[in-house]
């Protein structure tokens, strides 16, 4: 028989639940109209707030805007050239490509042209462009049209504080007015034609037309002045440039000759003497290295013989020493005398002792002389090495000098090319100067005004109706987008239907959050007391529904040992377990609540009991009887098995044979055994203990427990073959759930809430 949930659906016991909706919950390509409606209903307040707030802000800004009129003048660019002679002119007519036309647009929008118009119309004294002449309004920042002037005014005021003279302040004020003026002006090309449209916006219609016409006229005059100035400047510049080029040609040719003489490159490209010296030094260096190798070998052999690794007399230089030869002769003479005396006297005779002393002295003199000879050989090797080093340095210096000469030739050729290039440029400019001196251009403007601006009869902005409608639609879209974004970011579980679809286990009960009320003793009613004080409340009814669902999960053999756990801490498992145990005790069952969270026990604190000196750990150690450890609930007949002290390895303690025997004893003694366990993800205690319980109730906190965490915890429990009866949605905000849970039992809460008495 299936157990009914609070939503009225029939669910299968255990964790093998298979609802009719969850098959596609991992992601279906079809559009879920129900989910969209649910999201819109859930976030309706946010959507309306964003839509109305943004629309009101936009409309307030629009109505703060000053009506703006736009004057429009049109200019036609003429592409033909009018040159007297058939050569490239200094100032030609406008080319017809788009880049050239865009360049003329840039000229019309330039700061210099705007400055001329500002000066000629004396706009520095116009309050529309000089914000310092008007009293500031508190709503001025709501008008985007005033932003350029206000920003320029801020910049101007900052600069004024640093200015040191009235002239600098005046210049900064003019720059600010020009910036504001340019913010009112627009120049554009009419499609792909040669017609440029000059538009100017102003609060006054006549002023807008007058300034637009002035901009066009100033542009035409600027073209004529540019042509006249360019013709004169071209000739002046060419004349000065020719003089400068003539000096450059002379200087570059002089530099070639000076450099050639300074580096000795007059008649030869290479240096023969250096090459000969380089070859000779290479030969000397080879001989010196060979001599060094010979000297070093003699020294190494003499040193080895001197230190006992060979016969010192085998060294040629030692054999050639006259001093050592004389000492050897004296040593031989003393040896003969010692032999004669030894035949006559004993070894301790004074004469023999004297001869032995003389021979030892001669031997020491031979060693001393041998060391001197070896030192002499070392000196010869050092001298040979010094000669090699000196030759190597001379060779390196000669190579560097040869490389410098090669570099000098490169530099000489570079100077020669520079001189030739200067001469070519000079001749080219000389020819151009002769041509432009004889050329006379027809100085006519390359543009003309084809349509003067007229005073507009209606403002061009703001278009209040269009802006209002667009802002309403846009703000509504933003509100909906924000709503769906928040929905995607929402990782909590908010309805029993969502819990069953996502976790694929039954929703045994949805336990609502209790209102803040005080009991008879004046203290705020906590859930453990609320379930007793308000037996007809929605909270108490959800606890009874949970007990009914567990009993009906197996009618023939209802579970007697029920473990309560959750994915993470602070999700309400201890509160649900305590209320469940008290409600069962009130109904007449013999119930015991066992605190199995050995790391952070909280049952005693929940029931406001005094700290126990003995508890579960001591009981499992075999030193006590259960009756001496159990504590009676002061408000009900519920027995409580607390935790007095922790354990070094809680999983081993909870999975021990003593724990199994204890649970079996409690099963035989009580009608219902409630286990308050630790969270699943942080520790493995609950996974071990879930195998000893008949059913495990998984507590999920409403809108708080992450979905991924809940799935991971259930996966861990299933890996231990735990019997999962279902899940409890705790601390449910029923008013919000009624908005969130379209189609869920919580959606109809207001209709059946009259059955509850708070």
C-alpha positions in Angstrom: 0.0 0.0 0.0 1.3 3.4 -0.8 1.6 6.2 1.7 -0.2 9.5 1.0 1.8 12.7 1.0 0.6 16.1 2.1 -0.1 16.9 -1.5 -2.6 14.1 -1.8 -0.5 12.0 -4.2 0.2 8.3 -3.7 3.9 7.6 -3.4 5.9 4.4 -3.3 7.8 3.6 -0.1 11.6 3.7 -0.1 13.9 5.4 -2.5 12.6 3.8 -5.6 9.9 6.4 -6.1 9.1 7.1 -9.7 6.7 10.0 -10.2 4.9 10.9 -13.4 6.7 14.2 -13.9 10.4 13.6 -13.1 11.3 11.7 -16.2 12.2 14.8 -18.1 13.2 17.0 -15.2 16.9 16.8 -16.1 16.3 19.0 -19.1 13.6 18.8 -21.8 13.8 20.6 -25.0 10.1 21.3 -24.9 8.7 24.6 -23.6 7.3 24.2 -20.1 4.4 26.6 -20.0 3.6 25.6 -16.4 7.2 26.4 -15.3 7.1 29.8 -17.1 3.8 30.7 -15.4 5.1 29.5 -12.1 8.2 31.7 -12.4 6.2 34.8 -13.5 3.7 34.3 -10.6 6.5 33.7 -8.1 8.4 36.8 -9.2 5.5 39.0 -10.1 6.2 41.5 -7.4 9.8 41.9 -8.6 8.7 42.3 -12.2 6.1 44.9 -11.4 8.6 46.8 -9.2 11.3 46.9 -11.8 8.8 47.8 -14.6 7.1 50.6 -12.7 10.2 51.9 -11.1 12.2 52.1 -14.4 9.2 53.5 -16.3 8.6 56.2 -13.7 12.2 57.2 -13.6 12.4 57.5 -17.4 9.2 59.5 -17.6 10.3 61.8 -14.8 13.5 62.4 -16.7 11.5 63.0 -19.9 9.2 65.5 -18.4 12.2 67.4 -17.0 13.6 67.8 -20.4 13.3 71.1 -22.1 11.6 71.1 -25.6 14.3 71.2 -28.2 14.0 72.6 -31.8 16.2 71.6 -34.6 17.3 73.8 -37.4 18.6 72.1 -40.6 20.8 73.5 -43.4 22.1 71.5 -46.4 25.5 71.9 -48.2 26.4 70.5 -51.6 30.1 69.5 -52.1 31.4 70.1 -55.6 33.9 67.6 -56.9 35.3 69.3 -60.0 38.8 70.9 -60.2 39.6 74.3 -61.7 43.3 74.4 -62.5 45.0 76.7 -65.0 47.8 74.3 -65.9 47.8 70.6 -66.3 50.0 69.7 -63.3 49.1 68.6 -59.8 47.8 71.7 -57.9 48.5 72.7 -54.4 44.8 73.0 -53.5 42.6 70.8 -55.7 38.9 70.4 -55.6 37.2 67.9 -53.4 37.8 64.3 -54.4 34.6 62.2 -54.8 35.4 59.2 -52.6 33.6 58.6 -49.4 36.7 59.1 -47.2 37.0 62.7 -48.6 33.4 63.4 -47.9 33.7 62.0 -44.4 36.7 64.3 -43.9 34.5 67.3 -44.8 32.0 66.1 -42.2 34.8 66.0 -39.7 35.8 69.6 -40.6 32.2 70.8 -40.1 32.2 69.1 -36.6 35.7 70.4 -35.7 36.3 72.4 -32.6 38.0 75.2 -34.6 34.9 75.8 -36.8 32.7 75.7 -33.7 35.0 78.2 -32.0 34.6 80.7 -34.9 30.8 80.5 -34.8 30.8 80.9 -31.0 33.0 84.0 -31.3 31.0 85.6 -34.1 27.6 85.0 -32.5 29.0 85.9 -29.0 27.5 82.7 -27.5 29.8 83.0 -24.5 27.1 85.3 -23.1 24.3 83.0 -24.0 22.9 81.2 -20.9 21.9 78.2 -23.0 25.6 77.4 -23.7 27.2 79.0 -20.6 25.7 77.3 -17.6 27.4 79.7 -15.2 25.0 82.4 -16.3 21.9 80.5 -15.1 20.8 79.5 -11.6 21.2 75.7 -11.2 18.1 73.5 -10.9 18.0 70.4 -8.7 16.5 68.5 -11.6 19.1 69.6 -14.2 20.9 66.2 -14.1 17.7 64.4 -15.2 17.9 66.2 -18.5 20.5 64.4 -20.8 20.6 67.4 -23.1 22.2 69.4 -20.3 24.9 66.8 -19.5 27.6 68.2 -21.9 27.2 71.7 -20.5 27.1 70.6 -16.9 30.2 68.4 -17.3 31.9 71.3 -19.0 30.9 73.6 -16.2 32.3 71.2 -13.6 35.5 71.0 -15.5 35.6 74.8 -15.9 35.0 75.3 -12.2 37.8 72.9 -11.4 40.1 74.7 -13.7 39.1 78.1 -12.4 40.4 77.2 -9.0 43.8 76.5 -10.5 43.9 79.5 -12.9 46.2 82.3 -12.0 44.8 85.1 -14.2 41.6 86.5 -15.7 42.8 85.7 -19.2 43.2 82.0 -18.4 39.7 81.9 -16.8 38.2 83.5 -19.9 39.9 81.0 -22.1 38.6 78.1 -20.1 35.1 79.6 -20.1 35.2 79.8 -23.9 36.3 76.2 -24.1 33.4 75.1 -22.0 31.0 77.0 -24.2 32.5 75.4 -27.3 32.1 72.0 -25.8 28.4 72.7 -25.0 27.9 74.1 -28.5 29.3 71.0 -30.1 26.9 68.9 -28.1 24.0 70.7 -29.8 25.4 70.1 -33.4 25.1 67.1 -35.7 26.6 66.8 -39.2 25.7 63.9 -41.5 25.9 62.8 -45.1 22.6 62.4 -46.9 22.7 58.7 -48.0 25.4 58.3 -50.8 25.1 61.8 -52.2 27.4 64.8 -51.9 24.9 66.6 -49.7 25.8 67.3 -46.1 23.1 68.0 -43.5 23.9 70.5 -40.7 21.5 70.3 -37.8 21.6 72.4 -34.7 19.4 71.9 -31.6 18.3 74.8 -29.4 15.6 75.7 -27.0 14.6 78.6 -29.3 13.4 77.7 -32.9 14.8 80.9 -34.5 18.1 80.5 -32.8 18.4 76.9 -34.0 17.9 78.0 -37.6 20.2 81.0 -37.3 23.1 79.0 -35.9 22.6 76.2 -38.4 22.9 78.7 -41.3 25.9 80.4 -39.6 27.7 77.0 -39.4 27.2 76.5 -43.1 28.3 80.0 -44.0 31.4 79.8 -41.8 32.3 76.4 -43.4 32.2 78.1 -46.9 34.3 81.0 -45.8 36.7 78.7 -44.1 37.2 76.8 -47.4 38.0 80.0 -49.3 40.4 81.2 -46.6 42.1 77.8 -46.6 42.7 78.0 -50.4 44.2 81.5 -50.3 46.3 80.7 -47.3 47.4 77.4 -48.8 48.6 79.0 -52.1 50.7 81.5 -50.2 51.9 79.1 -47.6 52.9 76.6 -50.3 55.2 79.0 -52.1 56.7 80.3 -48.8 57.1 76.8 -47.6 58.7 75.5 -50.8 61.1 78.5 -50.8 62.2 77.8 -47.2 62.3 74.1 -47.8 64.6 74.5 -50.8 67.0 76.5 -48.8 67.0 73.9 -46.1 67.4 71.1 -48.6 70.3 72.9 -50.2 72.1 73.1 -46.9 71.3 69.4 -46.2 72.9 68.4 -49.5 76.0 70.4 -48.8 76.2 69.0 -45.3 75.7 65.4 -46.3 78.4 65.6 -49.1 80.8 67.3 -46.7 80.1 64.5 -44.1 81.0 61.8 -46.6 84.4 63.4 -47.4 85.2 64.0 -43.7 84.3 60.5 -42.7 86.3 59.0 -45.5 89.4 61.0 -44.5 89.0 60.4 -40.8 88.8 56.6 -41.1 91.6 56.2 -43.7 89.2 54.9 -46.4 90.4 57.2 -49.2 92.0 54.6 -51.6 91.2 51.2 -50.2 88.1 49.4 -49.0 90.2 46.9 -46.9 93.2 47.3 -44.6 96.1 45.1 -45.9 98.4 45.9 -43.0 95.8 44.6 -40.5 95.4 41.4 -42.5 99.2 40.8 -42.5 99.4 41.5 -38.8 96.5 39.2 -38.1 98.2 36.3 -40.0 101.5 36.9 -38.2 100.0 37.0 -34.8 98.0 33.8 -35.5 101.3 32.0 -36.3 103.1 33.4 -33.2 100.1 32.4 -31.1 100.2 28.8 -32.3 103.9 28.5 -31.5 103.5 30.1 -28.1 100.7 27.7 -27.3 102.9 24.7 -28.3 105.7 26.0 -26.1 103.3 26.5 -23.2 102.1 22.9 -23.6 105.7 21.7 -23.4 106.6 23.8 -20.4 103.4 22.8 -18.6 104.1 19.1 -19.3 107.6 19.4 -17.9 106.3 21.1 -14.8 103.5 18.5 -14.2 106.0 15.6 -14.5 108.5 17.3 -12.2 105.8 18.1 -9.6 104.6 14.5 -9.7 108.1 13.2 -9.2 108.8 15.6 -6.4 105.7 14.5 -4.4 106.7 10.9 -4.5 104.7 9.6 -7.5 108.0 9.2 -9.6 111.8 9.4 -9.6 112.9 13.0 -9.3 116.1 12.2 -11.1 114.2 11.2 -14.2 113.4 14.8 -14.8 115.8 16.3 -17.3 116.1 19.6 -15.6 117.0 17.9 -12.3 119.6 15.7 -14.0 121.2 18.8 -15.5 121.6 20.5 -12.1 125.3 20.7 -11.2 124.5 21.3 -7.5 122.5 18.0 -7.3 125.3 16.1 -9.2 127.9 17.4 -6.6 125.7 16.5 -3.7 125.2 13.0 -5.2 129.0 12.5 -5.4 129.4 13.6 -1.8 126.7 11.2 -0.8 128.4 8.3 -2.6 131.8 9.1 -0.9 130.1 9.1 2.5 128.5 5.8 1.7 131.9 4.2 0.9 133.3 5.6 4.1 130.4 4.3 6.1 130.9 0.8 4.5 134.6 0.8 5.5 133.8 1.9 9.1 131.0 -0.6 9.4 133.4 -3.5 8.8 135.6 -2.2 11.7 133.0 -0.9 14.2 129.6 -1.5 15.3 126.5 0.6 14.3 126.5 2.7 17.4 130.1 3.9 17.0 130.4 7.7 17.0 132.1 7.8 13.6 129.3 5.8 11.9 126.7 8.0 13.6 128.4 11.1 12.3 128.6 9.8 8.7 124.8 8.8 8.9 124.0 12.4 10.0 126.1 13.8 7.1 124.3 11.6 4.6 120.9 12.7 5.9 121.9 16.3 5.6 123.0 15.8 2.0 119.7 14.0 1.2 117.8 17.0 2.5 120.0 19.4 0.4 119.2 17.3 -2.7 115.4 17.6 -2.0 115.7 21.3 -1.5 117.6 21.8 -4.7 115.0 19.6 -6.5 112.2 21.8 -5.3 114.1 24.9 -6.6 114.5 23.3 -10.0 110.8 22.4 -10.0 109.9 26.1 -9.1 112.2 27.2 -12.0 110.2 24.9 -14.4 107.0 26.4 -13.1 108.2 29.9 -13.7 109.1 29.0 -17.2 105.5 27.6 -17.7 104.1 30.8 -16.3 106.2 33.0 -18.6 105.0 30.9 -21.6 101.4 31.3 -20.4 101.8 35.1 -20.1 103.2 35.2 -23.6 100.2 33.3 -24.9 97.8 35.7 -23.1 99.6 38.7 -24.5 99.5 37.4 -28.0 95.8 36.5 -27.6 95.0 40.0 -26.4 96.9 41.6 -29.3 95.1 39.3 -31.7 91.7 40.3 -30.3 92.5 43.9 -30.5 93.6 43.6 -34.1 90.3 41.7 -34.9 88.3 44.5 -33.2 90.2 47.1 -35.2 89.5 45.1 -38.4 85.8 44.9 -37.5 85.7 48.7 -36.9 87.1 49.3 -40.3 84.4 47.1 -41.8 81.8 49.0 -39.9 83.3 52.2 -41.0 82.9 51.2 -44.6 79.2 50.4 -43.9 78.7 53.8 -42.4 80.5 55.4 -45.3 78.1 53.8 -47.8 75.2 54.9 -45.6 76.4 58.5 -45.7 76.9 58.3 -49.4 73.3 57.0 -49.9 72.0 59.8 -47.6 73.8 62.4 -49.7 72.4 61.0 -52.9 68.9 60.9 -51.5 69.1 64.5 -50.3 70.3 65.6 -53.7 67.4 63.8 -55.3 64.8 65.4 -53.0 66.4 68.8 -53.6 66.1 68.5 -57.3 62.5 67.3 -57.0 61.5 70.3 -54.8 63.3 72.7 -57.1 61.2 71.5 -60.1 58.0 71.7 -58.0 58.8 75.3 -56.9 59.3 76.4 -60.5 55.9 74.8 -61.4 53.9 76.3 -58.5 55.4 79.7 -59.0 53.9 79.8 -62.5 50.5 78.3 -61.5 47.4 80.4 -60.7 44.4 78.6 -59.2 40.9 79.8 -59.5 40.1 80.2 -55.8 36.5 79.1 -55.6 34.8 77.2 -52.8 34.3 73.5 -53.2 30.8 73.6 -51.6 27.7 75.8 -51.6 24.6 76.1 -49.4 21.6 74.5 -51.3 19.1 74.8 -48.5 19.0 77.3 -45.7 17.6 76.4 -42.3 14.1 77.6 -41.4 12.7 78.0 -38.0 11.0 74.7 -37.1 7.3 74.8 -36.0 7.4 71.9 -33.5 10.1 70.6 -31.1 12.1 67.6 -32.3 12.6 66.2 -28.8 11.7 64.7 -26.5 9.1 62.3 -28.0 7.3 61.6 -24.8 4.8 59.1 -26.1 7.4 57.0 -27.9 9.9 57.2 -25.0 7.2 56.2 -22.5 6.0 53.2 -24.5 9.5 52.1 -25.2 10.6 52.4 -21.6 7.5 50.5 -20.4 8.2 47.6 -22.8 12.0 47.7 -22.1 11.5 47.8 -18.3 9.0 44.9 -18.5 11.5 42.9 -20.5 14.2 43.7 -18.0 12.0 42.7 -15.1 11.1 39.4 -16.7 14.7 38.8 -17.6 15.8 39.5 -14.0 13.0 37.2 -12.7 14.1 34.3 -14.9 17.8 35.0 -14.0 17.0 34.8 -10.3 14.9 31.7 -10.9 17.9 30.0 -12.6 20.2 31.1 -9.8 17.7 29.8 -7.2 19.2 26.5 -6.1 16.7 25.8 -3.3 13.7 23.4 -3.2 10.5 25.3 -2.5 7.6 22.8 -3.1 6.9 19.2 -2.4 6.3 18.6 -6.1 9.8 20.0 -6.9 11.3 17.9 -4.2 9.8 14.7 -5.6 10.7 15.5 -9.2 14.3 16.4 -8.4 15.2 14.0 -5.6 13.0 11.2 -6.9 11.8 10.3 -3.4 8.4 10.8 -1.7 7.6 14.1 0.0 6.4 12.7 3.4 5.4 16.1 4.8 5.9 19.8 4.4 6.4 21.3 7.9 5.6 25.0 8.0 7.5 27.6 10.0 5.8 28.4 13.2 4.7 31.9 14.1 6.4 33.8 16.8 4.2 33.3 19.9 4.8 33.2 23.6 3.7 30.4 26.0 2.1 30.7 29.4 5.5 31.2 31.0 6.2 34.2 28.8 8.9 32.5 26.7 8.8 32.2 23.0 7.4 28.9 21.9 10.0 26.8 20.1 8.8 24.1 17.7 9.3 21.3 20.4 6.9 23.1 22.7 4.7 24.4 19.9 3.7 20.9 18.8 2.3 20.4 22.3 0.9 23.8 22.9 -0.9 24.0 19.5 -2.0 20.4 18.7 -4.5 21.6 16.0 -2.0 23.9 14.2 -0.7 23.3 10.7 2.7 22.6 12.2 1.4 19.8 14.5 -0.8 18.4 11.7 2.3 18.1 9.4 4.1 16.2 12.1 1.2 13.8 12.5 1.1 13.5 8.7 4.7 12.5 8.7 4.0 9.8 11.3 1.1 8.5 9.3 3.1 8.4 6.1 5.8 6.3 7.9 3.3 3.9 9.3 1.5 3.4 6.0 4.8 2.9 4.1 4.6 -0.7 5.3 1.2 -1.5 6.8 2.1 -5.1 7.8 5.4 -4.2 9.4 5.6 -0.5 10.2 9.1 0.9 10.9 10.0 1.0 14.6 13.5 2.5 14.3 13.4 5.8 12.3 16.5 7.8 11.6 16.4 11.5 10.8 19.2 13.1 8.8 19.9 15.9 6.4 22.5 16.9 3.8 24.0 19.8 5.7 23.8 21.2 9.3 21.0 23.6 10.4 18.3 22.2 8.2 15.9 21.3 11.0 16.5 17.5 11.4 16.9 17.7 15.2 13.8 19.8 15.5 11.7 17.5 13.3 13.0 14.5 15.1 12.2 16.0 18.5 8.7 17.1 17.5 8.1 13.7 15.8 9.1 11.9 19.0 7.0 14.1 21.3 3.9 13.9 19.0 4.2 10.1 19.0 4.6 10.0 22.8 1.5 12.2 23.2 -0.5 9.8 21.0 0.2 7.0 23.5 3.2 5.3 22.0 6.2 4.4 24.1 8.9 6.4 22.4 12.6 6.9 22.9 14.7 9.6 21.2 18.4 8.7 20.8 20.9 11.5 20.2 23.3 9.9 17.7 25.2 13.0 16.7 28.4 12.3 18.7 30.2 15.3 17.3 27.7 18.1 17.9 24.9 16.7 20.1 21.9 19.1 20.4 19.0 17.0 21.8 19.7 18.1 25.4 19.8 21.8 24.4 16.6 21.3 22.3 14.6 19.9 25.3 16.3 22.4 27.7 17.7 19.6 29.9 20.6 19.7 32.3 23.9 18.4 31.0 24.0 14.6 31.5 27.1 13.0 33.0 26.6 9.7 31.2 25.1 9.0 27.8 25.2 6.9 24.7 29.0 6.5 24.5 29.2 5.3 28.1 26.3 3.0 27.6 27.9 1.4 24.5 31.1 1.0 26.5 29.2 -1.6 28.6 29.6 0.1 31.9 26.0 1.1 32.4 22.4 -0.1 32.0 20.1 1.8 29.7 17.7 2.7 32.5 20.5 4.6 34.3 21.2 6.7 31.2 17.7 7.5 29.9 16.2 10.9 30.8 12.4 11.4 30.9 11.0 14.4 28.9 9.5 16.7 31.5 6.5 17.4 29.3 5.7 14.0 27.9 6.4 10.3 28.5 9.2 10.4 25.9 12.5 8.9 27.0 15.7 10.6 25.8 19.1 8.9 25.4 21.6 11.9 25.4 25.2 12.2 24.5 27.4 13.2 27.4 30.8 12.9 25.9 32.2 12.4 22.4 34.1 9.5 20.9 37.4 9.3 19.1 35.9 7.5 16.1 32.1 8.0 15.9 31.5 5.8 12.8 33.1 2.8 14.5 31.1 3.4 17.7 27.8 3.8 15.8 28.4 0.8 13.6 29.6 -1.5 16.5 28.0 -4.7 17.7 27.1 -2.9 21.0 25.1 -0.3 19.0 23.3 -3.1 17.2 22.4 -4.8 20.5 21.3 -1.5 22.0 18.9 -0.8 19.1 17.6 -4.3 19.3 17.0 -3.9 23.0 15.2 -0.6 22.4 13.2 -2.2 19.6 11.9 -4.8 22.0 11.2 -2.3 24.8 9.7 0.7 22.9 7.0 1.1 20.2 9.1 3.7 18.3 12.8 4.5 18.4 13.8 7.9 16.9 17.4 8.5 15.9 18.7 12.0 15.6 21.8 11.6 13.4 24.6 13.9 12.0 24.4 15.5 8.6 25.3 13.2 5.7 27.8 15.2 3.7 30.2 16.4 6.4 30.7 13.1 8.2 30.0 9.4 7.6 28.1 8.8 10.9 24.6 8.9 9.3 25.6 6.6 6.5 26.7 3.9 8.9 23.7 4.4 11.2 21.2 4.4 8.3 21.9 0.7 7.8 20.7 -0.1 11.3 17.4 1.9 11.0 14.2 0.5 9.5 13.6 3.8 7.6 15.5 7.0 7.2 13.8 10.4 6.8 15.7 12.9 4.8 15.1 16.5 6.0 15.4 19.3 3.4 15.1 22.9 4.5 12.7 24.9 2.4 14.4 27.3 -0.2 17.8 26.8 1.6 19.2 23.3 1.0 21.1 23.3 -2.3 19.7 20.8 -4.8 23.1 19.4 -5.6 23.9 18.9 -1.9 20.6 17.0 -1.4 21.3 14.8 -4.4 24.8 14.1 -3.2 23.6 13.2 0.3 21.0 10.8 -1.1 23.6 9.2 -3.3 25.8 8.5 -0.3 22.9 7.0 1.7 22.0 4.8 -1.3 25.5 3.6 -1.6 25.1 2.2 2.0 21.8 0.5 1.0 19.9 2.8 3.4 16.1 2.4 3.5 15.0 6.0 2.6 11.3 6.4 3.5 11.2 9.9 1.9 11.9 13.5 2.6 10.5 16.2 4.8 10.4 19.8 3.6 11.1 21.9 6.8 10.6 25.5 7.8 8.2 26.2 4.9 6.9 29.7 4.5 3.3 28.8 3.6 2.4 32.3 2.3 5.3 32.3 -0.2 4.8 28.7 -1.1 1.3 29.5 -2.1 2.7 31.8 -4.7 5.6 29.5 -5.7 3.9 26.1 -5.8 1.5 26.4 -8.7 -0.2 22.9 -8.9 1.3 21.9 -5.6 -0.6 21.3 -2.3 0.9 24.5 -0.9 -0.8 26.4 -3.7 -4.2 25.7 -2.1 -3.0 26.4 1.5 -5.3 29.4 1.9 -8.3 27.4 1.0 -7.8 24.7 3.6 -6.0 26.7 6.3 -9.3 27.2 8.2 -9.0 23.6 9.3 -6.0 24.6 11.5 -6.2 26.4 14.8 -3.1 28.4 15.8 
